[in-house]
Amino acid sequence: MKREYPDRPILAVGAVAVKDGKVLLVKRGEEPGRGLWTLPGGAVHPGEELKAALIRELLEECGIEVAVEEAGEVVERIIPDADGRTRYHYVILDYRARWLRGDLSPSAEVEDARWVDPADLHQYQTTHGTEAVIRRLFARRDDGLECYGG
């Protein structure tokens, strides 16, 4: 699957993964968005179910196992090059997920991974829309995270 200058949009999944009231952020180690903080996730393989892709991605990228909860929202990322051609085009389905087990161990795909208090999100340089997605998905949770007022 050609990620740069694709023939069509690439389907991907992302996770607002929660552990002890904190959300998981990863610092991108590759383009697009290298060096920015975002939600963990990645491309769906042909024949792979969406939730299975998300479980695989979090295990590969961060070394953790999660329980995938409800689908949150669809996000589209179209990133042009300097000439206006579509360099990257992703359609991402973001899910809520709950940490089950495992210690964070970032893969080579990511520069860093951290559990972040939602009140501290403003301290991270995130990809476009990441903080808003987290805020919206937290607002729909029933596990005490409604205290996030960011």
C-alpha angles and dihedrals in degrees: 000000000000108000099181114065092358124197089229139001116293117232113227140167131219135188136222088202116189132200123171092342094309129111126225117242126182127200108227115242095187139042136305097059099359109185095018125112118243145147117293118251142091150195122331114237120228109273093016121125115235097243091045089052091052093049090049094048095051091048092048097042101036109012095240136120120225140185108231113225128183125336109256112193146320118254125190121206117191113174118185127202124235090278093052095253117138105261096172131012121179132171105201128193108203118205135189110243136181124218112244106173145333138076119259111266109166117216125224088269091070130047094210142351126205142173103235131195107239090231088062098052091104088068092066127076099230134185115266111290098004097117092047092052091050091048093050095047093046090051089061096050125105099203102092097275092116086095089080105109101174 
